[in-house]
């Protein structure tokens, strides 16, 4: 209802299914941060939340957020390296600073062994997330365990996008087949007419024989 509100990060960032779990973990609570046009948009939204008693939220003004990217040479040569998290998501260009701010200094690795190896060699200078959602934080602390069997926000969006694309493809195939289907239906009707004619001829032949 307020001007200048773009929406939560979860609605502005799309991740492929294979990366969705890692990106969700990398974003954490920032998934629900709300992107707004500028500081005044954030001020108005905060005032409305305060006045309505509907709780608190974190706002990311596009005019204020400055994204930083990781400056680590040779990461792409490391075994198990997948990429910097900000490079593994899709988003509109205008949200680049926000995405880089949230994901530009997080590395996604294949598994925990490769993550530990890189963290040691790079002196735990940056956060690492594995594809299955385990984390080595900058500084060396580690967070992990089992993840919920239910798909998260980005996972569900990724699956929805995949199914929508598949549905669109099927619709296209159906549209291409419609003329052929109509032709087959016409041929069936013609054959039905011929069969009826043959039945009539058979009936007349039977009467003549009698």
C-alpha positions as CSV (number, residue, x, y, z in Angstrom):
1,X,0.0,0.0,0.0
2,X,3.0,2.3,0.4
3,X,4.9,3.8,-2.5
4,X,8.5,2.8,-3.2
5,X,8.2,-0.7,-1.8
6,X,9.6,-3.4,-4.1
7,X,9.0,-6.4,-1.9
8,X,10.9,-9.0,0.3
9,X,14.2,-10.4,-1.0
10,X,12.5,-13.8,-1.3
11,X,10.3,-12.4,-4.1
12,X,13.1,-10.5,-5.9
13,X,15.7,-13.2,-6.1
14,X,15.4,-16.5,-8.0
15,X,17.8,-19.5,-7.5
16,X,18.0,-22.7,-9.6
17,X,16.8,-25.7,-7.7
18,X,20.3,-27.2,-7.2
19,X,21.5,-24.0,-5.5
20,X,18.2,-22.9,-3.7
21,X,19.0,-24.6,-0.4
22,X,22.5,-23.1,-0.2
23,X,21.2,-19.6,-1.1
24,X,18.4,-19.8,1.5
25,X,21.0,-20.6,4.2
26,X,23.3,-17.9,2.9
27,X,20.5,-15.3,3.1
28,X,19.1,-16.5,6.4
29,X,16.7,-14.0,7.9
30,X,17.6,-11.5,5.1
31,X,15.1,-13.5,2.9
32,X,12.4,-11.4,4.6
33,X,14.2,-8.1,4.4
34,X,12.1,-5.6,2.3
35,X,13.7,-3.8,-0.6
36,X,12.5,-0.2,-0.9
37,X,13.3,2.6,-3.3
38,X,15.0,5.0,-0.9
39,X,15.4,6.0,2.8
40,X,12.1,7.9,2.8
41,X,10.2,4.9,1.6
42,X,11.8,2.9,4.5
43,X,10.9,5.7,6.9
44,X,7.2,5.7,5.8
45,X,7.0,1.9,6.1
46,X,8.6,1.9,9.5
47,X,6.2,4.6,10.7
48,X,3.3,2.6,9.5
49,X,4.5,-0.6,11.3
50,X,5.0,1.5,14.4
51,X,1.6,3.0,14.2
52,X,-0.2,-0.3,13.5
53,X,1.7,-2.4,16.0
54,X,2.3,-5.0,13.4
55,X,5.9,-5.7,14.4
56,X,9.3,-4.8,13.0
57,X,11.1,-5.3,9.7
58,X,14.4,-4.6,8.1
59,X,14.3,-2.4,5.0
60,X,17.0,-2.2,2.2
61,X,16.9,1.2,0.5
62,X,18.3,0.9,-3.0
63,X,19.8,4.4,-2.7
64,X,21.7,3.5,0.4
65,X,22.8,-0.2,0.1
66,X,26.3,-0.6,-1.3
67,X,27.2,-4.1,-2.3
68,X,30.7,-5.5,-1.9
69,X,32.1,-8.5,-3.8
70,X,34.7,-11.0,-2.6
71,X,38.2,-10.3,-3.7
72,X,39.9,-13.7,-3.5
73,X,42.2,-14.7,-6.3
74,X,42.2,-18.3,-7.5
75,X,39.0,-19.5,-5.8
76,X,37.8,-21.0,-9.1
77,X,40.7,-23.4,-9.0
78,X,39.8,-24.9,-5.7
79,X,38.3,-28.4,-5.7
80,X,34.6,-28.3,-5.0
81,X,34.2,-24.6,-5.7
82,X,30.7,-23.8,-7.1
83,X,30.8,-20.0,-7.1
84,X,30.1,-16.8,-5.2
85,X,26.5,-16.9,-4.0
86,X,25.6,-13.6,-5.7
87,X,26.6,-15.1,-9.0
88,X,24.3,-18.1,-8.5
89,X,21.0,-16.2,-8.4
90,X,18.9,-14.4,-11.0
91,X,17.5,-10.9,-10.4
92,X,16.8,-7.6,-12.1
93,X,19.7,-5.3,-12.6
94,X,18.4,-2.6,-10.3
95,X,18.8,-5.0,-7.4
96,X,22.4,-5.7,-8.0
97,X,23.7,-3.7,-5.0
98,X,21.3,-5.4,-2.6
99,X,22.2,-8.9,-3.9
100,X,25.9,-8.2,-3.7
101,X,25.5,-6.7,-0.2
102,X,23.7,-9.9,1.0
103,X,25.5,-12.6,-1.1
104,X,28.6,-11.0,-2.6
105,X,31.0,-12.2,0.1
106,X,29.7,-15.7,0.5
107,X,31.2,-18.7,-1.3
108,X,29.2,-21.9,-2.2
109,X,31.2,-25.1,-2.1
110,X,30.2,-28.7,-3.1
111,X,30.6,-30.3,0.3
112,X,32.0,-29.9,3.8
113,X,35.4,-31.4,3.1
114,X,36.0,-29.0,0.3
115,X,34.7,-26.1,2.4
116,X,37.0,-26.9,5.3
117,X,39.9,-27.2,3.0
118,X,39.3,-23.7,1.4
119,X,38.5,-22.1,4.8
120,X,41.8,-23.3,6.2
121,X,43.8,-22.1,3.2
122,X,42.0,-18.8,3.2
123,X,42.3,-18.2,6.9
124,X,38.5,-18.2,7.4
125,X,38.3,-14.7,5.8
126,X,34.8,-15.3,4.4
127,X,31.6,-17.2,4.9
128,X,31.2,-20.6,3.1
129,X,28.0,-22.5,2.5
130,X,27.8,-26.0,1.1
131,X,25.2,-27.2,-1.3
132,X,23.5,-29.2,1.5
133,X,23.3,-26.1,3.7
134,X,26.3,-26.5,6.1
135,X,28.1,-23.3,7.0
136,X,31.6,-22.2,7.9
137,X,31.4,-18.6,9.1
138,X,34.0,-16.0,8.7
139,X,36.2,-16.4,11.7
140,X,35.9,-20.2,11.8
141,X,32.7,-21.0,13.6
142,X,30.6,-23.7,12.0
143,X,26.9,-24.1,11.7
144,X,25.1,-27.2,10.4
145,X,22.9,-30.2,10.8
146,X,19.9,-31.5,9.1
147,X,17.7,-29.3,7.0
148,X,13.9,-29.4,6.9
149,X,12.5,-31.9,4.4
150,X,10.1,-29.3,3.3
151,X,11.3,-27.0,0.5
152,X,12.1,-23.5,1.5
153,X,10.9,-20.3,-0.1
154,X,13.4,-20.1,-2.9
155,X,13.2,-23.9,-3.5
156,X,9.4,-23.7,-3.9
157,X,9.7,-20.7,-6.2
158,X,12.3,-22.5,-8.2
159,X,10.1,-25.5,-8.5
160,X,7.1,-23.3,-9.4
161,X,9.2,-21.7,-12.1
162,X,10.3,-25.1,-13.4
163,X,6.7,-26.4,-13.5
164,X,5.4,-23.3,-15.1
165,X,8.0,-23.5,-17.8
166,X,7.2,-27.2,-18.3
167,X,3.5,-26.4,-18.5
168,X,4.1,-23.7,-21.0
169,X,6.1,-26.2,-23.1
170,X,3.3,-28.7,-22.9
171,X,0.7,-26.1,-23.9
172,X,2.9,-25.2,-26.9
173,X,3.0,-28.9,-27.9
174,X,-0.7,-29.2,-27.5
175,X,-1.3,-26.1,-29.7
176,X,0.9,-27.6,-32.4
177,X,-1.0,-30.9,-32.2
178,X,-4.4,-29.3,-32.3
179,X,-4.5,-29.1,-36.2
180,X,-3.4,-32.7,-36.4
181,X,-5.9,-33.7,-33.8
182,X,-8.7,-32.0,-35.7
183,X,-7.5,-33.8,-38.9
184,X,-7.6,-37.1,-37.1
185,X,-11.1,-36.4,-35.7
186,X,-12.2,-35.6,-39.3
187,X,-10.8,-38.8,-40.5
188,X,-12.5,-40.7,-37.7
189,X,-15.9,-39.2,-38.6
190,X,-15.3,-40.1,-42.2
191,X,-14.5,-43.7,-41.3
192,X,-17.6,-43.8,-39.0
193,X,-19.7,-42.7,-42.0
194,X,-18.1,-45.4,-44.2
195,X,-18.6,-48.0,-41.5
196,X,-22.3,-47.1,-41.3
197,X,-22.5,-47.3,-45.1
198,X,-21.0,-50.8,-45.1
199,X,-23.4,-51.9,-42.3
200,X,-26.3,-50.6,-44.5
201,X,-24.9,-52.5,-47.5
202,X,-24.5,-55.6,-45.4
203,X,-28.1,-55.3,-44.2
204,X,-29.4,-55.0,-47.7
205,X,-27.3,-57.9,-48.9
206,X,-28.7,-60.0,-46.1
207,X,-32.2,-59.1,-47.1
208,X,-31.5,-59.9,-50.8
209,X,-30.0,-63.2,-49.7
210,X,-33.1,-64.1,-47.7
